[in-house]
Amino acid sequence: MVASKKSFLYKILKWRYRNISNKNFILILSILVGFAAGLISLLLKNLTHLIEVILQSDIISWQTSFYFIIPVVGLLFVYLITEFIFKKNVRSAIPLILHSLSKKDGIIKSIHGYLPLILAPITVGFGGSVGLLGPAIGSGSTLSSDLCTLLKMSGKTRFLLIGCAAAGAISAVFKSPLAGLVFAVEVFSLDLTLASLLPLLFASVSAIITSYFFLGDEVLFRFEVIEKFDIYDTPFYIALGIGTAFASIYFTKMYFGILHFFDRFPRKIYKLFVGGLAIGIMLYFIPPLYGEGLGFINDLLHGDHFKAIGKTPFDTMTENIWIVIALLTGIIIFKAIAMTATFAAGGSGGIFIPTMVMGSSLGNVVAKVINNLGLGFDVSEANFTLLGMAGLIAGVLHAPLTSIFLIAEITSSYGLFVPLMITTSISFFISKNKMEHNIYTSELAEQGHLLTHDKDQTVLTLMNLEDCIETNFIPVSPTYTLKQLLSEAVAKSNRNLFPVIDEFEHLVGIVTLDNIRDIMFDITMYHKVKVETLLSPTSTVIIYEQDNVKMVMQKFQDTGAWNLPVIKNGKYFGFISKSKLLTSYRRKLINFT
């Protein structure tokens, strides 16, 4: 049966090669990937909604006091599934994809991509303060990777279709095809050329049509911009940009700080209960932290801050606008904490929607403060809510263009385009100068595995050090005589250098033909001279476990050497030559571009 399947697939591939050009086939695949990304997004949304409906139904009748328990129960389900059924840890979707693109030719293990389809709805449905967009992108990207593997597509095509999956997921969730396309370019560092633009467009359109087919005109945010750009409000837009920049820095530092704190716990079950109870306590005082928080954003956009805040222990004081501002400020502060605690406790989800929630609250707070200072100013709270979202996306994700087009498409208007440009550019500029890399890319950048729009850096990142190492050098012992060196090494090798290693396989030095050229034909020296007197010490070596291709290239540049020895586990392993390195670089550059 396996043979027949292979035979059938072989016939399909053979027919495809004969009848469909590679360019057209990629366009067809991009449509399929966009359709699949749209379905995955809808599946995640509906599963999460089903869990929330069950938990909030009259049958169960959860009371506010049970906020302490609900997140723990959800995280416990996630723990049991990951530990005893699939026996795999939950990994953050976008960093996983970026790592696979840089070091694994875009190949993603299926379990990492599809497991969040189960875990994310449980996490969010039970109150985990994370989003569903990240898992949707992760699952769609995994499907793209598997499809390319099945159809024998190149790594370059796999990169592109993974970008199509990301574009499709955002298009389906927000019904914003341009934002999806720009996100793929900004976050996955795809080149925006005609060869990549058409597949990304096709995927975005396919995904948004899928969303319209199943949901009709239903959108996450239904809002129309009424108050247009006013030049006199420019100082406030600048202030908001600065505010969202510092909020972005806070968001990122809090994210990594809490994760490092939870790393101290020796067992996952401890993280689960500490994180779950912490989330429960925060939900008791700040109910909008429950789940994704999309309803909170909608309520703010429609000017109903009482509904947005929900039922809290401070209900009797909310007639005072400054109490409302204080509660919204609490959401700004604690959204990042609740989100990261969810991740640290083992939950599955994304950071895109939580970023929007925090930004919407910040924008609304800034507008309320301006309007209630008693100085006669009057700005649109709804507009500032949107601008706050854009500013935080630009600052946290370092994706200013995505944020601009997302808000423009959400509002079906370009009336806020100038304020969006002001706020996002300031937020991005400040946060980028303070933190060179965002949440998605910080860890990869530290490891030297990050792809960027710099083609030289990207090609060096994509290169595999293992492919550049040559091991066909004949090693010699420092106790060899000149005769042994000539008979055991020189006569049997087409190389002009020979590594000298001791009995423990440690590299002692290198002997080259230049070292022995004057005496190699002098028979009287054959038994008098030993290798240990001929070798040249090695001041620069390549450490296999530490050095990446970029560092190796720098070592060649600094030393002017033509060959450098490679040390693996403290022992001699081989050599990398400058010619081999440059040849590999050129091949990878041609394949990539």
C-alpha positions as CSV (number, residue, x, y, z in Angstrom):
1,M,0.0,0.0,0.0
2,V,2.9,2.3,0.8
3,A,4.4,1.6,-2.7
4,S,1.1,2.5,-4.4
5,K,1.0,5.8,-2.5
6,K,4.5,6.6,-3.6
7,S,3.6,5.6,-7.1
8,F,0.5,7.8,-7.1
9,L,2.4,10.8,-5.7
10,Y,5.2,10.2,-8.3
11,K,2.6,10.4,-11.1
12,I,1.2,13.6,-9.8
13,L,4.7,15.2,-9.5
14,K,5.6,13.9,-12.9
15,W,2.4,15.4,-14.4
16,R,3.1,18.7,-12.6
17,Y,6.6,19.0,-13.9
18,R,5.4,18.5,-17.4
19,N,2.3,20.7,-17.4
20,I,2.7,23.4,-14.8
21,S,5.7,25.8,-14.5
22,N,7.3,26.2,-11.1
23,K,6.2,29.8,-10.8
24,N,2.5,28.9,-11.5
25,F,2.7,25.9,-9.2
26,I,3.9,28.2,-6.3
27,L,0.9,30.5,-6.9
28,I,-1.4,27.5,-6.7
29,L,0.2,26.4,-3.5
30,S,0.0,29.9,-2.0
31,I,-3.8,29.8,-2.6
32,L,-4.1,26.5,-0.9
33,V,-1.9,27.7,2.0
34,G,-4.0,30.8,2.4
35,F,-7.2,28.7,2.5
36,A,-5.7,26.4,5.1
37,A,-4.5,29.3,7.2
38,G,-8.0,30.7,7.1
39,L,-9.5,27.4,8.2
40,I,-7.0,27.0,11.0
41,S,-7.8,30.5,12.3
42,L,-11.5,29.8,12.3
43,L,-11.0,26.5,14.0
44,L,-9.0,28.0,16.8
45,K,-11.5,30.8,17.3
46,N,-14.5,28.4,17.3
47,L,-12.9,25.9,19.7
48,T,-12.0,28.7,22.1
49,H,-15.5,30.2,21.9
50,L,-17.0,26.8,22.6
51,I,-14.9,26.3,25.7
52,E,-15.8,29.8,26.9
53,V,-19.5,29.2,26.3
54,I,-19.4,26.0,28.3
55,L,-17.6,27.6,31.2
56,Q,-19.9,30.6,31.3
57,S,-23.1,28.6,30.8
58,D,-25.9,28.4,33.4
59,I,-25.0,24.7,33.9
60,I,-21.7,25.4,35.5
61,S,-22.5,29.0,36.7
62,W,-18.9,30.0,37.4
63,Q,-18.8,32.9,39.9
64,T,-16.2,35.6,40.2
65,S,-14.5,33.8,43.0
66,F,-13.7,30.9,40.7
67,Y,-11.4,33.1,38.7
68,F,-8.8,31.7,41.1
69,I,-9.4,28.1,39.9
70,I,-10.3,28.4,36.2
71,P,-6.8,29.2,34.8
72,V,-5.2,26.5,37.0
73,V,-7.7,23.9,35.6
74,G,-6.9,25.0,32.0
75,L,-3.2,24.9,32.6
76,L,-3.5,21.5,34.3
77,F,-5.2,20.1,31.2
78,V,-2.4,21.5,29.0
79,Y,0.2,20.0,31.4
80,L,-1.4,16.5,31.3
81,I,-1.7,16.6,27.5
82,T,1.9,17.7,26.9
83,E,3.5,15.5,29.6
84,F,1.5,12.2,29.3
85,I,0.0,12.1,25.9
86,F,2.3,13.9,23.4
87,K,5.3,14.2,25.8
88,K,6.4,17.4,24.1
89,N,7.0,20.9,25.5
90,V,5.0,23.8,24.2
91,R,7.2,26.2,22.1
92,S,6.4,29.7,21.1
93,A,5.2,29.7,17.5
94,I,7.0,32.6,15.8
95,P,10.5,32.0,17.3
96,L,10.1,28.4,16.4
97,I,9.4,29.3,12.8
98,L,12.2,31.8,12.6
99,H,14.7,29.2,14.0
100,S,13.5,26.6,11.5
101,L,14.0,29.1,8.7
102,S,17.5,30.0,9.7
103,K,18.9,26.6,10.7
104,K,16.6,23.8,9.5
105,D,15.8,25.0,5.9
106,G,12.2,25.8,7.0
107,I,11.4,22.3,8.1
108,I,9.1,22.3,11.2
109,K,8.3,19.2,13.2
110,S,4.6,18.5,12.9
111,I,4.1,18.0,16.6
112,H,5.2,21.6,17.4
113,G,3.0,23.1,14.8
114,Y,-0.2,21.1,15.3
115,L,-0.2,20.6,19.1
116,P,-1.2,24.3,19.7
117,L,-4.5,23.6,17.8
118,I,-5.5,21.7,20.9
119,L,-3.5,23.5,23.6
120,A,-4.2,27.2,22.6
121,P,-8.0,27.0,22.8
122,I,-7.8,25.3,26.2
123,T,-5.3,27.9,27.5
124,V,-7.3,30.9,26.2
125,G,-10.8,29.4,26.9
126,F,-9.9,28.8,30.5
127,G,-8.7,32.4,31.0
128,G,-5.1,32.3,29.9
129,S,-4.2,35.9,29.0
130,V,-2.7,35.1,25.6
131,G,-3.8,35.3,21.9
132,L,-4.7,32.8,19.2
133,L,-2.9,34.5,16.3
134,G,0.5,33.0,17.1
135,P,-0.7,29.4,17.2
136,A,-2.7,30.0,13.9
137,I,0.5,31.2,12.2
138,G,2.5,28.3,13.7
139,S,0.0,25.6,12.5
140,G,-0.4,27.2,9.1
141,S,3.4,27.4,8.7
142,T,3.8,23.8,9.7
143,L,1.3,22.8,7.1
144,S,3.2,24.8,4.5
145,S,6.4,23.1,5.5
146,D,4.9,19.6,5.4
147,L,3.3,20.4,2.0
148,C,6.7,21.5,0.5
149,T,8.4,18.3,1.9
150,L,5.7,16.1,0.3
151,L,5.9,17.9,-3.0
152,K,9.7,18.0,-3.1
153,M,9.8,21.8,-3.2
154,S,13.0,23.7,-2.5
155,G,14.0,25.4,0.7
156,K,13.5,28.8,-0.9
157,T,9.9,27.9,-1.8
158,R,9.3,26.6,1.7
159,F,10.4,30.0,3.1
160,L,8.0,31.8,0.9
161,L,5.0,29.5,1.6
162,I,5.6,29.8,5.4
163,G,5.4,33.6,4.9
164,C,2.2,33.0,2.9
165,A,0.8,31.1,5.9
166,A,1.5,34.0,8.2
167,A,0.0,36.5,5.8
168,G,-3.1,34.3,5.4
169,A,-3.6,33.9,9.2
170,I,-3.6,37.6,9.8
171,S,-5.8,38.3,6.8
172,A,-8.4,35.8,8.0
173,V,-8.4,37.0,11.6
174,F,-8.5,40.7,11.0
175,K,-9.8,40.7,7.4
176,S,-6.8,42.8,6.5
177,P,-4.8,41.3,3.6
178,L,-2.3,44.2,3.3
179,A,-1.3,43.9,7.0
180,G,-0.8,40.2,6.6
181,L,1.4,40.7,3.6
182,V,3.5,43.4,5.3
183,F,3.8,41.3,8.5
184,A,5.3,38.4,6.5
185,V,7.9,40.8,5.1
186,E,8.7,42.6,8.3
187,V,8.8,39.7,10.8
188,F,10.0,36.9,8.5
189,S,12.4,39.1,6.6
190,L,11.1,38.1,3.2
191,D,12.2,40.1,0.2
192,L,9.4,42.1,-1.3
193,T,10.0,41.3,-5.0
194,L,7.5,40.4,-7.7
195,A,8.4,36.7,-7.1
196,S,7.3,36.9,-3.5
197,L,4.6,39.6,-3.8
198,L,2.2,37.6,-5.9
199,P,2.2,34.4,-3.7
200,L,1.7,36.6,-0.6
201,L,-1.2,38.5,-2.2
202,F,-2.8,35.2,-3.4
203,A,-2.5,33.7,0.1
204,S,-3.9,36.8,1.8
205,V,-6.9,37.0,-0.7
206,S,-7.5,33.3,-0.4
207,A,-7.6,33.5,3.4
208,I,-9.8,36.5,3.6
209,I,-12.3,34.9,1.1
210,T,-12.3,31.9,3.4
211,S,-13.1,34.1,6.4
212,Y,-15.9,35.8,4.5
213,F,-17.3,32.5,3.3
214,F,-17.7,31.2,6.9
215,L,-18.3,34.4,8.8
216,G,-19.8,36.7,6.3
217,D,-19.3,40.4,7.2
218,E,-18.5,39.6,10.9
219,V,-15.3,41.3,11.9
220,L,-13.3,41.5,15.1
221,F,-13.5,45.3,15.3
222,R,-16.4,47.2,13.8
223,F,-15.5,50.9,13.9
224,E,-15.7,53.9,11.6
225,V,-13.4,56.8,12.0
226,I,-15.5,60.0,12.4
227,E,-13.0,62.5,13.8
228,K,-10.3,63.0,11.2
229,F,-6.7,64.2,11.6
230,D,-6.4,67.6,13.3
231,I,-3.0,69.3,13.0
232,Y,-3.4,70.8,16.5
233,D,-3.5,67.4,18.0
234,T,0.0,66.6,16.7
235,P,1.7,67.1,20.1
236,F,-0.6,64.6,21.7
237,Y,0.2,62.0,18.9
238,I,3.9,62.6,19.7
239,A,3.3,62.1,23.4
240,L,1.4,58.9,22.7
241,G,4.2,57.7,20.5
242,I,6.7,58.2,23.4
243,G,4.3,56.6,25.8
244,T,3.8,53.5,23.7
245,A,7.6,53.2,23.2
246,F,8.2,53.1,26.9
247,A,5.3,50.7,27.4
248,S,6.8,48.5,24.7
249,I,10.2,48.4,26.5
250,Y,8.3,47.6,29.8
251,F,6.3,44.9,28.0
252,T,9.5,43.2,26.6
253,K,11.5,43.5,29.8
254,M,8.7,42.1,31.9
255,Y,8.3,39.2,29.5
256,F,11.9,38.1,29.7
257,G,12.1,38.9,33.5
258,I,9.1,36.8,34.4
259,L,10.2,33.9,32.2
260,H,13.6,34.0,33.9
261,F,11.9,34.0,37.3
262,F,9.9,30.9,36.5
263,D,13.0,29.1,35.3
264,R,14.1,28.9,38.9
265,F,11.3,26.4,39.7
266,P,12.7,22.9,39.4
267,R,9.4,21.2,38.2
268,K,6.8,22.2,35.7
269,I,4.0,21.5,38.1
270,Y,5.3,24.2,40.5
271,K,5.3,26.7,37.6
272,L,1.7,25.6,36.7
273,F,0.2,26.3,40.2
274,V,2.2,29.5,40.8
275,G,1.4,30.9,37.4
276,G,-2.2,29.7,37.5
277,L,-2.9,31.2,40.9
278,A,-1.2,34.5,39.9
279,I,-3.4,34.8,36.8
280,G,-6.5,34.0,38.9
281,I,-5.7,36.7,41.4
282,M,-5.2,39.2,38.6
283,L,-8.5,38.2,36.9
284,Y,-10.4,38.7,40.2
285,F,-9.4,42.3,40.4
286,I,-9.1,43.0,36.6
287,P,-11.6,40.8,34.7
288,P,-10.6,42.1,31.2
289,L,-7.4,40.1,31.5
290,Y,-9.4,37.0,30.9
291,G,-8.6,35.3,27.6
292,E,-7.6,37.3,24.5
293,G,-9.4,40.5,25.4
294,L,-10.9,41.4,22.0
295,G,-14.2,42.3,23.7
296,F,-12.3,44.8,25.8
297,I,-10.9,46.5,22.8
298,N,-14.4,46.7,21.1
299,D,-15.9,48.2,24.2
300,L,-13.3,50.9,24.4
301,L,-13.7,51.7,20.7
302,H,-17.4,52.2,21.3
303,G,-16.9,54.4,24.3
304,D,-18.2,52.0,26.9
305,H,-15.4,51.9,29.5
306,F,-17.7,50.5,32.2
307,K,-18.5,47.4,30.1
308,A,-14.8,47.2,29.1
309,I,-13.6,47.1,32.7
310,G,-16.3,44.7,33.8
311,K,-17.4,43.8,37.4
312,T,-14.6,44.6,39.8
313,P,-14.3,45.1,43.6
314,F,-14.1,48.8,42.8
315,D,-17.6,49.1,41.1
316,T,-18.9,51.6,43.6
317,M,-16.1,54.1,42.8
318,T,-16.2,54.0,39.0
319,E,-18.3,57.1,38.7
320,N,-15.1,58.9,39.3
321,I,-13.3,59.1,36.0
322,W,-9.9,59.0,37.6
323,I,-10.7,55.7,39.2
324,V,-11.6,54.4,35.7
325,I,-8.3,55.7,34.5
326,A,-6.6,54.0,37.3
327,L,-8.3,50.7,36.5
328,L,-7.4,51.0,32.8
329,T,-3.8,51.7,33.9
330,G,-3.9,48.5,35.8
331,I,-4.7,46.7,32.6
332,I,-1.7,48.3,31.0
333,I,0.6,47.2,33.8
334,F,-0.8,43.7,34.4
335,K,-1.6,42.5,30.9
336,A,2.1,41.8,30.2
337,I,2.4,40.1,33.6
338,A,-0.7,37.9,33.1
339,M,0.4,37.0,29.5
340,T,3.9,36.0,30.5
341,A,2.7,34.1,33.5
342,T,0.4,32.1,31.2
343,F,3.4,31.2,29.0
344,A,5.7,30.5,32.0
345,A,3.1,28.2,33.5
346,G,3.0,26.1,30.4
347,G,0.2,27.7,28.4
348,S,0.1,28.0,24.6
349,G,-0.7,31.1,22.7
350,G,0.6,34.3,21.1
351,I,1.6,37.8,22.0
352,F,0.1,39.8,19.1
353,I,-3.4,40.2,20.6
354,P,-2.2,40.9,24.1
355,T,0.0,43.6,22.6
356,M,-3.1,45.2,21.0
357,V,-5.1,44.9,24.3
358,M,-2.3,46.7,26.3
359,G,-1.9,49.3,23.5
360,S,-5.7,50.0,23.3
361,S,-5.8,50.6,27.1
362,L,-2.8,52.9,27.0
363,G,-4.2,55.0,24.1
364,N,-7.6,55.3,25.9
365,V,-5.9,56.3,29.1
366,V,-3.9,59.0,27.4
367,A,-7.0,60.4,25.7
368,K,-9.0,60.4,29.0
369,V,-6.2,62.2,30.8
370,I,-6.0,64.8,28.1
371,N,-9.7,65.3,28.1
372,N,-10.0,65.5,31.9
373,L,-7.1,67.8,32.8
374,G,-9.5,70.8,32.7
375,L,-7.3,72.6,30.1
376,G,-10.0,72.6,27.4
377,F,-8.5,69.9,25.2
378,D,-10.8,67.4,23.5
379,V,-9.4,64.4,21.6
380,S,-11.2,61.3,20.3
381,E,-10.8,58.5,22.8
382,A,-11.6,55.9,20.2
383,N,-9.0,57.2,17.8
384,F,-6.4,57.2,20.5
385,T,-7.4,53.6,21.4
386,L,-6.5,52.6,17.8
387,L,-3.3,54.7,17.8
388,G,-2.3,53.1,21.1
389,M,-2.7,49.6,19.6
390,A,-0.6,50.6,16.6
391,G,2.1,52.2,18.7
392,L,2.6,49.1,20.9
393,I,2.6,46.7,17.9
394,A,5.3,48.9,16.3
395,G,7.3,49.0,19.6
396,V,7.0,45.4,20.8
397,L,7.1,43.6,17.5
398,H,9.2,46.2,15.6
399,A,6.6,46.1,12.9
400,P,5.6,49.7,12.2
401,L,4.2,49.1,8.7
402,T,2.1,46.2,9.9
403,S,0.6,48.3,12.6
404,I,-0.2,51.1,10.2
405,F,-1.9,49.0,7.6
406,L,-3.7,46.9,10.2
407,I,-5.4,49.8,11.8
408,A,-6.2,51.4,8.4
409,E,-7.8,48.2,7.2
410,I,-9.7,47.6,10.5
411,T,-11.3,51.1,10.2
412,S,-11.7,50.8,6.4
413,S,-10.3,54.3,6.3
414,Y,-7.0,56.1,5.9
415,G,-8.3,59.1,7.9
416,L,-5.8,58.2,10.7
417,F,-2.9,57.6,8.4
418,V,-0.9,60.7,9.5
419,P,-1.4,60.1,13.2
420,L,-0.5,56.5,12.7
421,M,2.7,57.4,11.0
422,I,3.6,59.8,13.8
423,T,2.9,57.5,16.7
424,T,4.3,54.3,15.2
425,S,7.5,55.9,13.9
426,I,8.3,57.5,17.3
427,S,7.4,54.2,19.2
428,F,9.5,52.1,16.8
429,F,12.5,54.5,16.8
430,I,12.8,54.7,20.6
431,S,12.1,51.0,21.3
432,K,14.5,49.9,18.5
433,N,17.3,52.1,19.9
434,K,16.7,50.7,23.4
435,M,16.2,47.1,22.3
436,E,17.7,46.1,19.0
437,H,15.7,42.9,18.8
438,N,12.0,42.2,19.7
439,I,10.5,39.4,21.7
440,Y,10.4,37.0,18.7
441,T,14.0,37.5,17.7
442,S,16.0,38.3,20.9
443,E,17.0,34.7,21.7
444,L,17.8,33.9,18.1
445,A,20.0,37.0,17.8
446,E,22.0,35.9,20.8
447,Q,22.6,32.6,19.2
448,G,23.5,34.1,15.9
449,H,20.6,32.4,14.1
450,L,18.5,35.4,13.2
451,L,17.5,36.1,9.6
452,T,17.4,39.8,8.6
453,H,16.9,41.9,5.5
454,D,20.7,42.2,5.2
455,K,21.4,39.5,2.6
456,D,25.0,39.1,3.6
457,Q,24.0,38.4,7.2
458,T,21.2,36.2,6.2
459,V,23.3,34.0,3.9
460,L,25.9,33.6,6.7
461,T,23.1,32.6,9.1
462,L,21.7,30.1,6.6
463,M,25.1,28.5,6.0
464,N,25.9,25.3,8.0
465,L,29.4,25.2,9.5
466,E,29.4,21.4,9.1
467,D,29.2,21.8,5.3
468,C,32.4,23.8,5.2
469,I,34.6,21.5,7.2
470,E,37.1,19.3,5.4
471,T,38.4,16.2,7.2
472,N,40.7,14.6,4.6
473,F,43.9,15.9,6.1
474,I,46.4,13.3,7.3
475,P,47.3,14.0,10.9
476,V,50.9,13.3,12.2
477,S,52.4,12.8,15.6
478,P,54.9,15.3,17.0
479,T,57.3,12.4,17.6
480,Y,57.4,11.5,13.8
481,T,60.8,11.9,12.1
482,L,61.1,13.7,8.9
483,K,61.2,10.4,7.0
484,Q,57.9,9.3,8.7
485,L,56.3,12.6,7.9
486,L,57.3,12.2,4.2
487,S,56.3,8.6,3.8
488,E,53.2,8.5,6.1
489,A,51.7,11.9,5.2
490,V,53.3,13.9,2.3
491,A,53.5,10.9,-0.1
492,K,49.9,9.9,0.6
493,S,48.2,13.3,0.5
494,N,47.4,16.0,-2.0
495,R,47.3,18.6,0.8
496,N,50.1,21.0,1.6
497,L,49.5,21.1,5.4
498,F,49.3,18.4,8.1
499,P,47.8,18.7,11.6
500,V,50.0,17.7,14.4
501,I,48.1,15.9,17.2
502,D,49.2,14.2,20.4
503,E,48.1,10.9,21.8
504,F,44.9,12.5,23.2
505,E,44.0,13.9,19.8
506,H,44.7,17.5,20.9
507,L,46.0,19.8,18.2
508,V,49.6,20.7,18.9
509,G,50.3,22.7,15.7
510,I,50.6,22.5,11.9
511,V,53.3,21.4,9.5
512,T,53.2,22.8,6.0
513,L,55.3,22.0,3.0
514,D,56.9,25.4,3.4
515,N,58.3,24.2,6.7
516,I,60.1,21.3,5.2
517,R,60.8,22.5,1.7
518,D,64.5,23.2,2.3
519,I,65.2,19.8,3.9
520,M,62.7,17.3,2.5
521,F,65.2,16.0,-0.1
522,D,68.1,16.0,2.3
523,I,68.5,12.3,3.3
524,T,70.9,13.0,6.1
525,M,68.1,14.9,8.0
526,Y,65.5,12.1,7.7
527,H,66.2,10.6,11.1
528,K,67.6,13.7,12.8
529,V,64.7,16.1,12.5
530,K,61.4,15.5,14.3
531,V,58.0,17.0,13.5
532,E,57.9,18.8,16.9
533,T,60.8,21.0,15.8
534,L,59.1,21.7,12.4
535,L,55.5,22.6,13.4
536,S,54.0,26.0,13.6
537,P,51.8,26.8,16.6
538,T,48.1,27.7,15.9
539,S,47.1,30.9,17.5
540,T,43.6,31.0,16.0
541,V,41.2,28.0,15.9
542,I,37.5,27.4,15.2
543,I,35.6,26.1,18.1
544,Y,32.8,23.8,16.6
545,E,30.4,24.3,19.5
546,Q,30.8,28.0,19.8
547,D,31.6,29.6,16.4
548,N,29.1,30.2,13.7
549,V,29.8,30.9,10.0
550,K,29.8,34.7,10.6
551,M,32.4,34.4,13.4
552,V,34.5,32.1,11.2
553,M,34.4,34.6,8.3
554,Q,35.6,37.3,10.8
555,K,38.5,35.1,11.9
556,F,39.7,34.6,8.4
557,Q,39.5,38.3,7.8
558,D,41.4,39.1,11.0
559,T,44.2,36.6,10.6
560,G,44.6,36.6,6.8
561,A,44.9,32.8,7.0
562,W,43.9,30.5,4.2
563,N,43.1,27.5,6.4
564,L,42.0,27.3,10.0
565,P,41.7,24.2,12.2
566,V,38.4,23.1,13.7
567,I,38.3,21.9,17.3
568,K,35.4,19.7,18.4
569,N,34.9,18.6,22.0
570,G,38.5,19.8,22.6
571,K,39.9,17.5,20.0
572,Y,41.1,18.1,16.4
573,F,38.3,17.6,13.9
574,G,39.3,19.1,10.5
575,F,40.0,22.3,8.7
576,I,38.0,25.0,7.0
577,S,39.6,26.7,4.0
578,K,38.8,30.2,2.8
579,S,38.1,28.9,-0.7
580,K,35.7,26.3,0.6
581,L,33.9,28.9,2.8
582,L,33.6,31.4,-0.1
583,T,32.3,28.7,-2.5
584,S,29.7,27.6,0.0
585,Y,28.7,31.3,0.6
586,R,28.3,31.9,-3.2
587,R,26.1,28.7,-3.6
588,K,23.9,29.7,-0.7
589,L,23.6,33.3,-2.0
590,I,22.5,32.0,-5.4
591,N,20.0,29.6,-3.9
592,F,18.6,32.2,-1.6
593,T,18.2,35.0,-4.1
